[in-house]
Protein backbone atom coordinates (compact mmCIF):
# COMPACT_ATOMS: atom_id res chain seq x y z
CA UNK A 1 0.00 0.00 0.00
CA UNK A 2 2.91 2.34 0.69
CA UNK A 3 3.93 2.10 -2.98
CA UNK A 4 0.54 3.52 -4.00
CA UNK A 5 0.35 6.34 -1.45
CA UNK A 6 3.77 7.87 -2.13
CA UNK A 7 4.79 10.01 -5.06
CA UNK A 8 6.57 8.12 -7.82
CA UNK A 9 9.73 9.38 -9.48
CA UNK A 10 9.06 11.24 -12.74
CA UNK A 11 11.07 8.71 -14.75
CA UNK A 12 8.65 5.90 -13.85
CA UNK A 13 5.56 7.77 -15.03
CA UNK A 14 7.46 9.06 -18.07
CA UNK A 15 8.45 5.52 -19.01
CA UNK A 16 4.86 4.30 -18.58
CA UNK A 17 3.49 7.15 -20.71
CA UNK A 18 6.06 6.35 -23.40
CA UNK A 19 5.14 2.67 -23.29
CA UNK A 20 1.43 3.48 -23.67
CA UNK A 21 2.21 5.79 -26.59
CA UNK A 22 4.22 3.08 -28.35
CA UNK A 23 1.30 0.68 -27.93
CA UNK A 24 -1.18 3.26 -29.26
CA UNK A 25 1.01 3.99 -32.29
CA UNK A 26 1.41 0.26 -32.91
CA UNK A 27 -2.37 -0.22 -32.89
CA UNK A 28 -2.98 2.94 -34.99
CA UNK A 29 -4.72 4.90 -32.25
CA UNK A 30 -4.27 8.52 -31.11
CA UNK A 31 -4.65 9.74 -27.57
CA UNK A 32 -6.42 12.87 -26.39
CA UNK A 33 -9.00 13.72 -23.79
CA UNK A 34 -10.84 16.58 -25.54
CA UNK A 35 -11.76 14.38 -28.51
CA UNK A 36 -14.03 12.49 -26.12
CA UNK A 37 -16.28 15.55 -25.89
CA UNK A 38 -16.92 15.17 -29.61
CA UNK A 39 -17.66 11.47 -29.10
CA UNK A 40 -20.10 12.21 -26.27
CA UNK A 41 -21.90 14.78 -28.40
CA UNK A 42 -22.02 12.38 -31.36
CA UNK A 43 -23.55 9.71 -29.11
CA UNK A 44 -26.54 11.99 -28.48
CA UNK A 45 -27.42 12.07 -32.18
CA UNK A 46 -26.79 15.78 -32.53
CA UNK A 47 -24.82 14.96 -35.69
CA UNK A 48 -28.13 15.04 -37.57
CA UNK A 49 -28.24 18.80 -36.98
CA UNK A 50 -24.54 19.72 -36.71
CA UNK A 51 -22.28 18.10 -39.32
CA UNK A 52 -19.17 18.34 -37.10
CA UNK A 53 -20.68 15.73 -34.77
CA UNK A 54 -21.79 13.40 -37.58
CA UNK A 55 -19.08 10.77 -37.38
CA UNK A 56 -18.53 7.21 -36.24
CA UNK A 57 -17.99 7.61 -32.51
CA UNK A 58 -18.05 3.84 -31.95
CA UNK A 59 -14.48 3.63 -33.24
CA UNK A 60 -13.46 5.83 -30.29
CA UNK A 61 -15.11 3.76 -27.54
CA UNK A 62 -11.70 2.73 -26.24
CA UNK A 63 -10.89 6.41 -25.60
CA UNK A 64 -14.09 6.81 -23.59
CA UNK A 65 -12.83 3.98 -21.38
CA UNK A 66 -9.66 6.04 -20.81
CA UNK A 67 -11.79 8.96 -19.58
CA UNK A 68 -13.83 6.70 -17.32
CA UNK A 69 -10.60 5.20 -15.96
CA UNK A 70 -9.18 8.66 -15.28
CA UNK A 71 -12.31 9.62 -13.35
CA UNK A 72 -12.48 6.39 -11.36
CA UNK A 73 -8.71 6.48 -10.72
CA UNK A 74 -8.93 10.09 -9.56
CA UNK A 75 -11.76 9.24 -7.19
CA UNK A 76 -9.85 6.29 -5.73
CA UNK A 77 -6.67 8.34 -5.39
CA UNK A 78 -8.38 11.24 -3.60
CA UNK A 79 -10.64 9.23 -1.31
CA UNK A 80 -8.52 6.18 -0.52
CA UNK A 81 -4.86 6.82 -1.34
CA UNK A 82 -4.43 10.51 -0.47
CA UNK A 83 -1.68 11.13 2.06
CA UNK A 84 -1.44 14.85 3.01
CA UNK A 85 2.13 14.41 4.26
CA UNK A 86 3.23 13.77 0.66
CA UNK A 87 2.02 17.18 -0.55
CA UNK A 88 4.80 19.72 -0.26
CA UNK A 89 4.75 23.07 -2.00
CA UNK A 90 7.78 25.20 -2.71
CA UNK A 91 7.94 27.93 -0.01
CA UNK A 92 8.17 30.57 -2.77
CA UNK A 93 4.90 29.27 -4.23
CA UNK A 94 3.21 29.63 -0.84
CA UNK A 95 4.48 33.24 -0.59
CA UNK A 96 3.24 34.05 -4.10
CA UNK A 97 -0.18 32.51 -3.40
CA UNK A 98 -0.51 34.44 -0.14
CA UNK A 99 0.17 37.69 -2.04
CA UNK A 100 -2.89 36.84 -4.16
CA UNK A 101 -5.00 36.14 -1.05
CA UNK A 102 -4.86 32.36 -1.51
CA UNK A 103 -3.90 30.47 1.63
CA UNK A 104 -1.84 27.29 1.78
CA UNK A 105 -3.78 24.05 1.11
CA UNK A 106 -2.59 22.54 4.46
CA UNK A 107 -2.82 18.88 3.52
CA UNK A 108 -5.61 19.32 1.00
CA UNK A 109 -5.16 18.94 -2.72
CA UNK A 110 -6.44 22.44 -3.50
CA UNK A 111 -6.75 25.69 -1.52
CA UNK A 112 -10.21 26.46 -0.12
CA UNK A 113 -10.02 29.99 -1.53
CA UNK A 114 -10.14 28.61 -5.07
CA UNK A 115 -12.72 25.85 -4.87
CA UNK A 116 -14.99 26.51 -1.88
CA UNK A 117 -15.92 30.04 -2.86
CA UNK A 118 -19.36 30.24 -4.49
CA UNK A 119 -19.40 33.99 -4.98
CA UNK A 120 -20.66 35.38 -8.31
CA UNK A 121 -17.09 36.34 -9.20
CA UNK A 122 -15.82 32.76 -8.72
CA UNK A 123 -18.72 31.26 -10.66
CA UNK A 124 -18.16 33.69 -13.55
CA UNK A 125 -14.42 32.88 -13.55
CA UNK A 126 -15.19 29.13 -13.71
CA UNK A 127 -17.76 29.52 -16.50
CA UNK A 128 -15.60 31.85 -18.62
CA UNK A 129 -12.54 29.67 -17.97
CA UNK A 130 -14.41 26.54 -19.03
CA UNK A 131 -15.64 28.17 -22.24
CA UNK A 132 -12.14 29.43 -23.07
CA UNK A 133 -10.62 26.00 -22.42
CA UNK A 134 -13.25 24.31 -24.60
CA UNK A 135 -12.83 26.85 -27.39
CA UNK A 136 -9.05 26.76 -27.14
CA UNK A 137 -8.80 22.99 -27.30
CA UNK A 138 -11.15 22.89 -30.30
CA UNK A 139 -9.31 25.76 -32.04
CA UNK A 140 -5.93 24.10 -31.41
CA UNK A 141 -7.24 20.77 -32.69
CA UNK A 142 -6.80 19.06 -29.33
CA UNK A 143 -5.95 19.51 -25.70
CA UNK A 144 -2.61 19.58 -23.92
CA UNK A 145 -2.52 15.82 -23.41
CA UNK A 146 -3.37 15.11 -27.03
CA UNK A 147 -0.77 17.49 -28.46
CA UNK A 148 1.99 17.13 -25.87
CA UNK A 149 1.84 13.37 -25.49
CA UNK A 150 0.34 11.97 -28.67
CA UNK A 151 1.17 14.67 -31.20
CA UNK A 152 4.78 15.15 -30.15
CA UNK A 153 5.41 11.40 -30.02
CA UNK A 154 4.17 11.26 -33.63
CA UNK A 155 6.53 14.17 -34.52
CA UNK A 156 3.69 16.43 -35.65
CA UNK A 157 4.77 20.04 -36.21
CA UNK A 158 1.29 21.47 -35.44
CA UNK A 159 1.45 19.77 -32.03
CA UNK A 160 4.83 21.35 -31.32
CA UNK A 161 3.36 24.77 -32.16
CA UNK A 162 0.32 24.08 -29.98
CA UNK A 163 2.46 22.96 -27.01
CA UNK A 164 4.62 26.08 -27.30
CA UNK A 165 1.40 28.13 -27.36
CA UNK A 166 0.08 26.30 -24.29
CA UNK A 167 3.24 27.08 -22.34
CA UNK A 168 3.28 30.73 -23.39
CA UNK A 169 -0.42 31.05 -22.51
CA UNK A 170 0.18 29.41 -19.13
CA UNK A 171 3.04 31.79 -18.35
CA UNK A 172 0.96 34.81 -19.33
CA UNK A 173 -1.93 33.57 -17.19
CA UNK A 174 0.20 32.78 -14.14
CA UNK A 175 2.30 35.94 -14.18
CA UNK A 176 -0.03 38.61 -15.56
CA UNK A 177 -3.71 37.65 -15.59
CA UNK A 178 -4.02 35.65 -12.34
CA UNK A 179 -2.80 38.58 -10.19
CA UNK A 180 -5.39 40.81 -11.90
CA UNK A 181 -8.21 38.34 -11.26
CA UNK A 182 -7.38 37.78 -7.60
DOGU-287827 format. One record per residue (C-alpha): residue in three letters; y, z negated, x. Coordinates in nm, 3 decimals, padded with zeros to 5 digits, m for minus. Example, Ala and Ser with C-alpha at 12.3 -4.5 7.8 and 13.67 -1.06 7.14 Angstrom:
PT, ALA, m00.450, m00.780, 01.230;
PT, SER, m00.106, m00.714, 01.367;
***
This chain:
PT, UNK, 00.000, 00.000, 00.000;
PT, UNK, 00.234, m00.069, 00.291;
PT, UNK, 00.210, 00.298, 00.393;
PT, UNK, 00.352, 00.400, 00.054;
PT, UNK, 00.634, 00.145, 00.035;
PT, UNK, 00.787, 00.213, 00.377;
PT, UNK, 01.001, 00.506, 00.479;
PT, UNK, 00.812, 00.782, 00.657;
PT, UNK, 00.938, 00.948, 00.973;
PT, UNK, 01.124, 01.274, 00.906;
PT, UNK, 00.871, 01.475, 01.107;
PT, UNK, 00.590, 01.385, 00.865;
PT, UNK, 00.777, 01.503, 00.556;
PT, UNK, 00.906, 01.807, 00.746;
PT, UNK, 00.552, 01.901, 00.845;
PT, UNK, 00.430, 01.858, 00.486;
PT, UNK, 00.715, 02.071, 00.349;
PT, UNK, 00.635, 02.340, 00.606;
PT, UNK, 00.267, 02.329, 00.514;
PT, UNK, 00.348, 02.367, 00.143;
PT, UNK, 00.579, 02.659, 00.221;
PT, UNK, 00.308, 02.835, 00.422;
PT, UNK, 00.068, 02.793, 00.130;
PT, UNK, 00.326, 02.926, m00.118;
PT, UNK, 00.399, 03.229, 00.101;
PT, UNK, 00.026, 03.291, 00.141;
PT, UNK, m00.022, 03.289, m00.237;
PT, UNK, 00.294, 03.499, m00.298;
PT, UNK, 00.490, 03.225, m00.472;
PT, UNK, 00.852, 03.111, m00.427;
PT, UNK, 00.974, 02.757, m00.465;
PT, UNK, 01.287, 02.639, m00.642;
PT, UNK, 01.372, 02.379, m00.900;
PT, UNK, 01.658, 02.554, m01.084;
PT, UNK, 01.438, 02.851, m01.176;
PT, UNK, 01.249, 02.612, m01.403;
PT, UNK, 01.555, 02.589, m01.628;
PT, UNK, 01.517, 02.961, m01.692;
PT, UNK, 01.147, 02.910, m01.766;
PT, UNK, 01.221, 02.627, m02.010;
PT, UNK, 01.478, 02.840, m02.190;
PT, UNK, 01.238, 03.136, m02.202;
PT, UNK, 00.971, 02.911, m02.355;
PT, UNK, 01.199, 02.848, m02.654;
PT, UNK, 01.207, 03.218, m02.742;
PT, UNK, 01.578, 03.253, m02.679;
PT, UNK, 01.496, 03.569, m02.482;
PT, UNK, 01.504, 03.757, m02.813;
PT, UNK, 01.880, 03.698, m02.824;
PT, UNK, 01.972, 03.671, m02.454;
PT, UNK, 01.810, 03.932, m02.228;
PT, UNK, 01.834, 03.710, m01.917;
PT, UNK, 01.573, 03.477, m02.068;
PT, UNK, 01.340, 03.758, m02.179;
PT, UNK, 01.077, 03.738, m01.908;
PT, UNK, 00.721, 03.624, m01.853;
PT, UNK, 00.761, 03.251, m01.799;
PT, UNK, 00.384, 03.195, m01.805;
PT, UNK, 00.363, 03.324, m01.448;
PT, UNK, 00.583, 03.029, m01.346;
PT, UNK, 00.376, 02.754, m01.511;
PT, UNK, 00.273, 02.624, m01.170;
PT, UNK, 00.641, 02.560, m01.089;
PT, UNK, 00.681, 02.359, m01.409;
PT, UNK, 00.398, 02.138, m01.283;
PT, UNK, 00.604, 02.081, m00.966;
PT, UNK, 00.896, 01.958, m01.179;
PT, UNK, 00.670, 01.732, m01.383;
PT, UNK, 00.520, 01.596, m01.060;
PT, UNK, 00.866, 01.528, m00.918;
PT, UNK, 00.962, 01.335, m01.231;
PT, UNK, 00.639, 01.136, m01.248;
PT, UNK, 00.648, 01.072, m00.871;
PT, UNK, 01.009, 00.956, m00.893;
PT, UNK, 00.924, 00.719, m01.176;
PT, UNK, 00.629, 00.573, m00.985;
PT, UNK, 00.834, 00.539, m00.667;
PT, UNK, 01.124, 00.360, m00.838;
PT, UNK, 00.923, 00.131, m01.064;
PT, UNK, 00.618, 00.052, m00.852;
PT, UNK, 00.682, 00.134, m00.486;
PT, UNK, 01.051, 00.047, m00.443;
PT, UNK, 01.113, m00.206, m00.168;
PT, UNK, 01.485, m00.301, m00.144;
PT, UNK, 01.441, m00.426, 00.213;
PT, UNK, 01.377, m00.066, 00.323;
PT, UNK, 01.718, 00.055, 00.202;
PT, UNK, 01.972, 00.026, 00.480;
PT, UNK, 02.307, 00.200, 00.475;
PT, UNK, 02.520, 00.271, 00.778;
PT, UNK, 02.793, 00.001, 00.794;
PT, UNK, 03.057, 00.277, 00.817;
PT, UNK, 02.927, 00.423, 00.490;
PT, UNK, 02.963, 00.084, 00.321;
PT, UNK, 03.324, 00.059, 00.448;
PT, UNK, 03.405, 00.410, 00.324;
PT, UNK, 03.251, 00.340, m00.018;
PT, UNK, 03.444, 00.014, m00.051;
PT, UNK, 03.769, 00.204, 00.017;
PT, UNK, 03.684, 00.416, m00.289;
PT, UNK, 03.614, 00.105, m00.500;
PT, UNK, 03.236, 00.151, m00.486;
PT, UNK, 03.047, m00.163, m00.390;
PT, UNK, 02.729, m00.178, m00.184;
PT, UNK, 02.405, m00.111, m00.378;
PT, UNK, 02.254, m00.446, m00.259;
PT, UNK, 01.888, m00.352, m00.282;
PT, UNK, 01.932, m00.100, m00.561;
PT, UNK, 01.894, 00.272, m00.516;
PT, UNK, 02.244, 00.350, m00.644;
PT, UNK, 02.569, 00.152, m00.675;
PT, UNK, 02.646, 00.012, m01.021;
PT, UNK, 02.999, 00.153, m01.002;
PT, UNK, 02.861, 00.507, m01.014;
PT, UNK, 02.585, 00.487, m01.272;
PT, UNK, 02.651, 00.188, m01.499;
PT, UNK, 03.004, 00.286, m01.592;
PT, UNK, 03.024, 00.449, m01.936;
PT, UNK, 03.399, 00.498, m01.940;
PT, UNK, 03.538, 00.831, m02.066;
PT, UNK, 03.634, 00.920, m01.709;
PT, UNK, 03.276, 00.872, m01.582;
PT, UNK, 03.126, 01.066, m01.872;
PT, UNK, 03.369, 01.355, m01.816;
PT, UNK, 03.288, 01.355, m01.442;
PT, UNK, 02.913, 01.371, m01.519;
PT, UNK, 02.952, 01.650, m01.776;
PT, UNK, 03.185, 01.862, m01.560;
PT, UNK, 02.967, 01.797, m01.254;
PT, UNK, 02.654, 01.903, m01.441;
PT, UNK, 02.817, 02.224, m01.564;
PT, UNK, 02.943, 02.307, m01.214;
PT, UNK, 02.600, 02.242, m01.062;
PT, UNK, 02.431, 02.460, m01.325;
PT, UNK, 02.685, 02.739, m01.283;
PT, UNK, 02.676, 02.714, m00.905;
PT, UNK, 02.299, 02.730, m00.880;
PT, UNK, 02.289, 03.030, m01.115;
PT, UNK, 02.576, 03.204, m00.931;
PT, UNK, 02.410, 03.141, m00.593;
PT, UNK, 02.077, 03.269, m00.724;
PT, UNK, 01.906, 02.933, m00.680;
PT, UNK, 01.951, 02.570, m00.595;
PT, UNK, 01.958, 02.392, m00.261;
PT, UNK, 01.582, 02.341, m00.252;
PT, UNK, 01.511, 02.703, m00.337;
PT, UNK, 01.749, 02.846, m00.077;
PT, UNK, 01.713, 02.587, 00.199;
PT, UNK, 01.337, 02.549, 00.184;
PT, UNK, 01.197, 02.867, 00.034;
PT, UNK, 01.467, 03.120, 00.117;
PT, UNK, 01.515, 03.015, 00.478;
PT, UNK, 01.140, 03.002, 00.541;
PT, UNK, 01.126, 03.363, 00.417;
PT, UNK, 01.417, 03.452, 00.653;
PT, UNK, 01.643, 03.565, 00.369;
PT, UNK, 02.004, 03.621, 00.477;
PT, UNK, 02.147, 03.544, 00.129;
PT, UNK, 01.977, 03.203, 00.145;
PT, UNK, 02.135, 03.132, 00.483;
PT, UNK, 02.477, 03.216, 00.336;
PT, UNK, 02.408, 02.998, 00.032;
PT, UNK, 02.296, 02.701, 00.246;
PT, UNK, 02.608, 02.730, 00.462;
PT, UNK, 02.813, 02.736, 00.140;
PT, UNK, 02.630, 02.429, 00.008;
PT, UNK, 02.708, 02.234, 00.324;
PT, UNK, 03.073, 02.339, 00.328;
PT, UNK, 03.105, 02.251, m00.042;
PT, UNK, 02.941, 01.913, 00.018;
PT, UNK, 03.179, 01.835, 00.304;
PT, UNK, 03.481, 01.933, 00.096;
PT, UNK, 03.357, 01.719, m00.193;
PT, UNK, 03.278, 01.414, 00.020;
PT, UNK, 03.594, 01.418, 00.230;
PT, UNK, 03.861, 01.556, m00.003;
PT, UNK, 03.765, 01.559, m00.371;
PT, UNK, 03.565, 01.234, m00.402;
PT, UNK, 03.858, 01.019, m00.280;
PT, UNK, 04.081, 01.190, m00.539;
PT, UNK, 03.834, 01.126, m00.821;
PT, UNK, 03.778, 00.760, m00.738;
***
